[in-house]
Amino acid sequence: MSHGILYNALKAVKPLRALVRRLRSIWERYRLNAWVLEGAERTSGEPIRVLFVGQVENCNYLARVVFGEGPVGRRLDRMWSGRVDSLLNEPVSKYGMVFVQRQPGADAGLLGRPCFVLPSWLAGELNVAQGLASHRGNDSVKTDLRNIRRNGFTYRITREPRDLEHFYSAMYLPYVQQTHGERAFVATQEELGRESGGRLELLLVEHEGRPVAGVYLGIHDRERVDALELGVVGADRNLVRMGALAAIYYYALVYAAEGNFPRLYLGGSRPFLHDGALQYKKKWGLYIVGRLHTLPDVFVFKPRLDNAAVRSFLLNNPFIYEERGAFRAAVFISGQQTSSEKSTDQIRKAYCLPGLAGATVFRIDAGATLALEGNIAPLTQPDVALESSPAAL
């Protein structure tokens, strides 16, 4: 008899548990993590308060962009999604800037002005022939290649499980954690295997016969090699200065050329055009191909233009944004400037990465309004002959 009572009681509890799970799911969906960040804007030193809604890693990244290495006061809050929407539509806010992480599909045209939609991550790749010829017009690449030769960096390809394990634990993890810290999105070995979409290989860079750096390579068709995640042993900055990081990029291009792969996929980059990783890839010939498919969210960004710190941030941090299904560079000038002071050719060379639809120049007027100064057409890419060997340089 007691067993029957217990059984019936458990049957009654089961739908209650399902209801609790459902309510918790709704709560998590509409009650969002929000961080209030306060400090001095990195260029002007002016005080600013920023609201970020989304993942903590993205919050940490944007805090670095806005505040640099300076101290940041932060407070974690919970905010209803409806309140977040109202902040994006309010003409005046107590926050200098609002960033809201959302799934793709956010339309800045439906939000309060000014408002921009930035991809949280952009996917990029290299044309292998152009990448191997990039030293012709780039002194920084020439210096990298001299360092590779002078310091005797070589490479080999391996699929040995012990090599893969050693790279992950001794090179990838230390490098990503030390370089990006709390901003890092750390992939597991299983995730990297799935991301490769096919055969996973490891390019190891060696110095004096010892593996010191490397990159996972995913090979799943004849059109492209995917450079997935890279690392340097012990995150050794001296090895980076000697050319170990440059050797990863260069030998990945050599490997792709020798295998007759026309494209080398470089994974994700952040949308701010002064970002160090984006600039490093740019010098090798980075071509933007879309959002990163593994991290496709966007940042809906609303700046308050009557704030001196916000104006400084915009003037010093051009970014890539989405407009009518295309990616464009957003470049800002002050009301005292004219676009001729920042010439069309300068802007095109600095910010019109291949794959972008061009650049839009905005002028911040004295009345704290944003005016369209002009649109700049993208760069055209020259055809180049294929190179594949360091000896040819």
C-alpha positions as CSV (number, residue, x, y, z in Angstrom):
1,M,0.0,0.0,0.0
2,S,2.8,2.4,0.9
3,H,4.5,1.7,-2.4
4,G,1.4,2.7,-4.3
5,I,1.1,6.0,-2.4
6,L,4.7,6.8,-3.0
7,Y,4.4,6.0,-6.7
8,N,1.4,8.3,-7.1
9,A,3.2,11.1,-5.2
10,L,6.2,10.8,-7.5
11,K,3.9,10.9,-10.6
12,A,2.5,14.2,-9.3
13,V,5.9,15.6,-8.7
14,K,7.2,14.9,-12.2
15,P,5.0,17.5,-14.1
16,L,5.9,20.0,-11.4
17,R,9.6,19.5,-12.1
18,A,8.9,20.0,-15.8
19,L,7.0,23.2,-15.0
20,V,9.9,24.5,-12.9
21,R,12.3,23.8,-15.8
22,R,10.1,25.6,-18.2
23,L,9.7,28.6,-16.0
24,R,13.5,28.7,-15.4
25,S,14.0,28.6,-19.2
26,I,11.7,31.5,-19.7
27,W,13.4,33.4,-16.9
28,E,16.8,32.9,-18.4
29,R,15.6,33.9,-21.8
30,Y,14.0,37.2,-20.8
31,R,16.0,38.1,-17.7
32,L,19.4,39.0,-19.1
33,N,22.9,39.4,-17.7
34,A,23.9,43.1,-17.8
35,W,27.2,44.7,-16.7
36,V,27.5,48.4,-15.9
37,L,31.1,49.4,-16.6
38,E,32.6,52.7,-15.4
39,G,36.0,54.2,-15.9
40,A,38.1,56.6,-18.0
41,E,37.9,56.2,-21.8
42,R,41.3,55.1,-22.9
43,T,42.1,58.0,-25.3
44,S,40.5,61.1,-23.8
45,G,40.7,60.1,-20.1
46,E,37.1,61.3,-19.8
47,P,34.7,59.4,-17.5
48,I,32.2,57.1,-19.1
49,R,29.5,54.6,-18.1
50,V,28.8,51.7,-20.4
51,L,26.1,49.1,-20.3
52,F,26.8,45.7,-21.8
53,V,24.2,42.9,-22.1
54,G,25.5,39.5,-23.1
55,Q,28.3,37.0,-22.4
56,V,31.0,37.8,-19.9
57,E,33.8,37.1,-22.4
58,N,32.4,39.7,-24.8
59,C,31.9,42.1,-21.9
60,N,35.6,41.7,-21.0
61,Y,36.7,42.3,-24.6
62,L,34.6,45.5,-25.0
63,A,35.9,46.7,-21.6
64,R,39.4,46.4,-22.9
65,V,38.5,48.3,-26.1
66,V,36.8,51.2,-24.3
67,F,39.0,51.5,-21.2
68,G,42.3,49.9,-22.2
69,E,44.4,48.8,-19.2
70,G,42.9,51.3,-16.9
71,P,40.8,50.4,-13.8
72,V,37.2,49.5,-14.5
73,G,34.4,49.5,-12.0
74,R,31.8,46.9,-12.9
75,R,28.5,45.7,-11.5
76,L,26.6,42.7,-12.6
77,D,22.9,43.2,-12.8
78,R,19.9,41.3,-14.3
79,M,17.7,43.2,-16.7
80,W,14.4,42.3,-18.4
81,S,14.7,42.0,-22.2
82,G,11.9,44.6,-22.7
83,R,13.9,47.1,-20.6
84,V,16.9,46.5,-22.9
85,D,14.8,47.2,-26.0
86,S,13.6,50.5,-24.4
87,L,17.2,51.6,-23.7
88,L,18.0,51.1,-27.4
89,N,15.1,53.3,-28.4
90,E,15.4,56.0,-25.8
91,P,16.8,59.3,-27.2
92,V,18.7,60.0,-24.0
93,S,20.2,57.4,-21.6
94,K,22.2,57.5,-18.4
95,Y,24.8,55.4,-20.2
96,G,27.3,56.8,-22.6
97,M,27.2,53.7,-24.7
98,V,25.0,50.6,-24.8
99,F,26.1,47.3,-26.3
100,V,23.6,44.4,-26.5
101,Q,24.6,41.0,-27.7
102,R,21.9,39.4,-29.8
103,Q,21.3,36.7,-32.3
104,P,21.7,37.7,-36.0
105,G,18.7,39.5,-37.5
106,A,18.9,42.7,-35.4
107,D,17.8,45.6,-37.6
108,A,19.4,49.0,-36.7
109,G,16.7,50.7,-38.8
110,L,14.1,49.7,-36.3
111,L,16.0,51.1,-33.3
112,G,16.6,54.5,-32.0
113,R,19.2,56.6,-33.9
114,P,22.1,56.5,-33.9
115,C,22.4,52.7,-33.7
116,F,24.8,50.2,-35.3
117,V,24.8,46.4,-35.7
118,L,28.4,45.0,-35.4
119,P,29.2,41.3,-35.9
120,S,30.7,40.0,-32.7
121,W,33.2,38.0,-34.8
122,L,34.1,38.1,-38.5
123,A,35.3,35.2,-40.5
124,G,38.3,35.8,-42.8
125,E,40.6,34.0,-45.2
126,L,43.6,34.5,-47.4
127,N,44.0,34.0,-51.1
128,V,47.1,31.8,-50.9
129,A,48.8,33.3,-54.0
130,Q,48.3,36.9,-52.7
131,G,49.3,35.9,-49.2
132,L,52.6,34.5,-50.4
133,A,53.2,37.7,-52.4
134,S,52.2,40.1,-49.6
135,H,55.9,40.8,-48.9
136,R,56.2,42.7,-52.1
137,G,54.2,45.7,-50.8
138,N,54.5,45.3,-47.0
139,D,57.7,46.1,-45.1
140,S,56.3,44.4,-42.0
141,V,55.9,41.1,-43.8
142,K,59.4,41.4,-45.2
143,T,60.7,41.8,-41.7
144,D,58.8,38.8,-40.6
145,L,60.2,36.6,-43.4
146,R,63.8,37.8,-42.6
147,N,63.2,36.8,-39.0
148,I,62.0,33.3,-40.1
149,R,65.1,32.8,-42.2
150,R,67.6,34.3,-39.8
151,N,66.3,32.3,-36.8
152,G,66.0,29.1,-38.8
153,F,62.3,28.3,-38.2
154,T,61.2,25.2,-40.1
155,Y,57.9,23.2,-40.1
156,R,56.5,19.7,-40.3
157,I,53.0,18.3,-40.5
158,T,51.8,15.6,-38.1
159,R,48.7,13.7,-37.1
160,E,50.3,11.8,-34.2
161,P,48.0,11.8,-31.2
162,R,50.9,12.7,-28.8
163,D,51.8,15.7,-30.9
164,L,48.2,16.9,-31.0
165,E,47.9,16.5,-27.2
166,H,51.2,18.2,-26.5
167,F,50.3,21.2,-28.8
168,Y,46.9,21.6,-27.1
169,S,48.3,21.5,-23.5
170,A,51.7,23.2,-23.9
171,M,51.1,25.7,-26.8
172,Y,47.4,26.4,-27.4
173,L,46.1,26.7,-23.9
174,P,48.9,28.8,-22.5
175,Y,48.9,31.1,-25.5
176,V,45.2,31.8,-25.7
177,Q,44.8,32.2,-21.9
178,Q,47.8,34.5,-21.5
179,T,47.1,36.6,-24.7
180,H,43.4,37.0,-24.2
181,G,42.9,36.3,-20.4
182,E,39.3,36.8,-19.4
183,R,38.3,37.6,-23.0
184,A,39.3,34.2,-24.2
185,F,36.9,31.7,-25.8
186,V,38.8,28.5,-25.1
187,A,37.9,25.5,-27.4
188,T,38.1,21.9,-26.3
189,Q,39.9,19.3,-28.4
190,E,36.6,17.7,-29.2
191,E,35.2,21.1,-30.5
192,L,38.3,21.6,-32.6
193,G,37.8,18.2,-34.2
194,R,34.2,19.0,-35.0
195,E,35.1,22.5,-36.3
196,S,37.7,20.9,-38.7
197,G,34.8,19.3,-40.6
198,G,37.0,16.5,-41.8
199,R,40.7,15.6,-41.5
200,L,42.6,17.3,-38.6
201,E,46.3,17.9,-39.0
202,L,48.9,19.9,-37.0
203,L,51.5,22.2,-38.5
204,L,54.3,22.4,-36.0
205,V,56.9,25.2,-36.2
206,E,60.3,24.0,-35.0
207,H,63.4,25.9,-33.8
208,E,66.7,24.1,-33.5
209,G,64.8,20.8,-33.8
210,R,62.3,21.5,-31.1
211,P,58.6,22.2,-31.6
212,V,57.9,25.8,-30.4
213,A,54.6,26.8,-32.1
214,G,51.9,25.4,-34.3
215,V,48.4,25.6,-35.6
216,Y,45.6,23.0,-36.1
217,L,44.7,22.6,-39.8
218,G,41.2,21.4,-40.9
219,I,41.0,19.9,-44.4
220,H,37.6,18.9,-45.7
221,D,37.6,19.8,-49.4
222,R,40.0,20.8,-52.2
223,E,39.1,24.5,-52.0
224,R,40.3,25.5,-48.6
225,V,42.6,24.7,-45.6
226,D,41.3,26.0,-42.3
227,A,43.8,27.4,-39.8
228,L,41.7,26.8,-36.7
229,E,43.7,27.6,-33.5
230,L,47.3,28.5,-33.0
231,G,49.7,28.5,-30.1
232,V,53.2,29.2,-28.9
233,V,54.9,27.0,-26.3
234,G,54.5,28.5,-22.9
235,A,53.1,31.7,-24.5
236,D,56.8,32.7,-24.8
237,R,56.9,36.3,-26.0
238,N,60.5,36.0,-27.0
239,L,59.7,33.3,-29.5
240,V,56.9,35.6,-30.9
241,R,59.5,38.4,-31.3
242,M,61.9,36.0,-33.0
243,G,59.2,35.2,-35.6
244,A,57.4,32.0,-34.4
245,L,54.0,33.5,-34.9
246,A,54.9,34.8,-38.4
247,A,56.2,31.3,-39.2
248,I,52.8,29.9,-38.4
249,Y,51.1,32.1,-41.0
250,Y,53.8,31.8,-43.6
251,Y,54.2,28.0,-43.4
252,A,50.4,27.5,-43.4
253,L,50.4,29.5,-46.7
254,V,53.3,27.3,-48.0
255,Y,51.5,24.1,-47.0
256,A,48.3,25.3,-48.7
257,A,50.2,26.3,-51.9
258,E,52.0,22.9,-52.1
259,G,48.7,21.1,-51.7
260,N,47.1,23.3,-54.4
261,F,44.6,24.8,-52.1
262,P,43.6,28.3,-53.3
263,R,42.4,29.6,-50.0
264,L,43.5,29.6,-46.3
265,Y,40.8,30.2,-43.8
266,L,41.9,32.2,-40.7
267,G,38.9,31.9,-38.4
268,G,37.5,34.8,-36.4
269,S,38.5,38.4,-35.9
270,R,36.9,41.2,-33.9
271,P,35.0,44.0,-35.7
272,F,37.1,46.9,-34.4
273,L,39.5,48.0,-37.1
274,H,42.5,48.8,-34.8
275,D,42.3,45.3,-33.1
276,G,45.8,43.9,-33.1
277,A,44.9,40.4,-34.4
278,L,42.8,41.9,-37.2
279,Q,45.7,44.2,-38.2
280,Y,48.1,41.3,-38.1
281,K,46.0,39.2,-40.5
282,K,45.3,42.3,-42.7
283,K,49.0,42.6,-43.6
284,W,49.0,39.1,-45.0
285,G,45.9,40.0,-47.2
286,L,42.9,39.2,-45.0
287,Y,39.6,38.9,-46.9
288,I,36.3,39.2,-44.9
289,V,33.9,36.4,-45.9
290,G,31.1,36.9,-43.3
291,R,30.2,36.3,-39.7
292,L,32.0,33.5,-37.9
293,H,29.6,30.6,-38.1
294,T,30.5,29.2,-34.7
295,L,30.0,32.6,-32.9
296,P,27.4,34.4,-35.1
297,D,25.9,36.8,-32.6
298,V,25.9,40.6,-33.1
299,F,26.4,43.7,-30.9
300,V,23.7,46.3,-31.2
301,F,25.6,49.4,-30.4
302,K,24.0,52.8,-29.4
303,P,26.4,55.7,-28.5
304,R,25.2,58.9,-26.8
305,L,26.9,61.7,-28.8
306,D,26.6,64.5,-26.3
307,N,29.2,62.7,-24.2
308,A,32.9,63.8,-24.7
309,A,34.2,60.3,-23.9
310,V,31.9,58.7,-26.4
311,R,32.9,61.1,-29.2
312,S,36.6,60.3,-28.4
313,F,35.8,56.6,-28.6
314,L,34.2,56.9,-32.0
315,L,36.9,59.1,-33.4
316,N,39.6,56.7,-32.4
317,N,37.9,53.3,-32.9
318,P,36.5,52.7,-36.4
319,F,34.6,49.5,-36.7
320,I,32.9,47.1,-39.1
321,Y,29.1,47.1,-39.1
322,E,26.3,45.5,-41.0
323,E,24.0,47.5,-43.3
324,R,21.4,46.0,-45.7
325,G,23.1,42.6,-45.7
326,A,26.6,44.0,-46.4
327,F,29.6,44.7,-44.1
328,R,31.0,48.3,-44.2
329,A,33.7,50.2,-42.2
330,A,32.4,53.0,-40.1
331,V,34.9,55.9,-39.8
332,F,34.2,59.0,-37.7
333,I,35.5,62.6,-38.0
334,S,34.8,65.6,-35.8
335,G,32.7,68.6,-36.9
336,Q,35.9,70.6,-37.2
337,Q,37.3,68.2,-39.8
338,T,36.5,67.6,-43.4
339,S,36.8,64.4,-45.2
340,S,39.7,65.9,-47.2
341,E,41.8,66.1,-44.0
342,K,41.4,62.3,-43.8
343,S,41.8,61.6,-47.5
344,T,39.8,59.1,-49.4
345,D,42.9,57.1,-50.3
346,Q,44.0,57.0,-46.6
347,I,40.7,55.7,-45.4
348,R,40.4,53.2,-48.2
349,K,43.9,51.8,-47.6
350,A,43.5,51.8,-43.8
351,Y,40.0,50.5,-43.4
352,C,38.5,49.1,-46.6
353,L,39.5,45.5,-46.1
354,P,38.8,43.2,-49.0
355,G,35.4,41.7,-48.6
356,L,33.8,44.9,-47.2
357,A,31.4,46.8,-49.4
358,G,33.3,50.0,-48.6
359,A,33.6,52.6,-45.9
360,T,31.1,55.1,-44.6
361,V,32.4,58.4,-43.1
362,F,30.3,60.0,-40.4
363,R,30.8,63.5,-39.1
364,I,30.0,64.2,-35.4
365,D,28.6,67.8,-35.5
366,A,28.8,70.3,-32.7
367,G,25.2,69.7,-31.8
368,A,26.0,66.1,-31.0
369,T,24.4,64.8,-34.1
370,L,25.7,62.3,-36.6
371,A,25.9,63.3,-40.3
372,L,26.8,61.2,-43.3
373,E,30.0,62.7,-44.8
374,G,30.3,60.3,-47.7
375,N,30.8,56.7,-48.9
376,I,34.1,55.3,-50.1
377,A,34.4,52.4,-52.6
378,P,36.4,49.3,-51.6
379,L,39.8,48.3,-52.8
380,T,40.3,46.2,-55.8
381,Q,42.5,43.2,-55.5
382,P,45.3,42.7,-58.1
383,D,46.0,39.3,-59.6
384,V,49.4,37.8,-58.6
385,A,51.5,34.8,-59.5
386,L,51.7,31.9,-57.2
387,E,54.7,31.5,-54.9
388,S,55.2,28.6,-52.5
389,S,58.8,28.5,-51.1
390,P,60.8,30.6,-48.7
391,A,63.8,30.1,-51.0
392,A,62.1,32.2,-53.6
393,L,62.0,35.3,-51.4
